[in-house]
Amino acid sequence: MACKSSGYCSLLLRFVRLHMSDLPEPWLRGPLRGVSPLLAPALYALQQAREDLARHTEGLSAGQVWDRPHGLASLGFHLRHIAGSVDRLTTYLEGRQLDEAQMAALAKEMEPGAGLDELLGDVDRALRRAEELIRSIDTATLAEPRFVGRKRLPTTVVGLVTHIAEHTQRHLGQAISAANLCAAVRPALADDPASRPSTST
């Protein structure tokens, strides 16, 4: 499942929240058809992130998304960083280096602005791109070299696949904590301008 537009994203989030909450976690749903068991754990982790973010951010206002209680990073930052880091790591997995647009996006991850649906849509698109690439990997290439960053630090195909999954899960946990903290510190109010749906496209 993937977001193609803000409207589609809203429908997707509603579906996840209503129909997937009773399912076991992705890694307990059985093998993935056509996917090597060496690669499946990464796909389970990415699907888990998609579902958990939909569940734990439900009902949050735009103000809450960008709140920084006690100076901590906002939920909005963590969502932006998940989307951006997955996009960047997927680029390295493809054997390419980052372009100027990706570097510019990295520099702006802390800047508030986007609404929750837009942020979750960006996460979903980045996850979908990574999932499609991971599904296409020939396991005979797992040890092939890849290079990260301007210093071209060495890793491998399987190293990047692993890091995409574990880094996403790391920020998933931080995003859930940020969402819970913001909901506790600043309840969404109907008359709070920041609680109104974002009109950004």
Beta strands, then each sheet from edge to edge (+ up, - down):
strand 1: 145-148
strand 2: 153-156
sheet 1: 1+ 2-
end
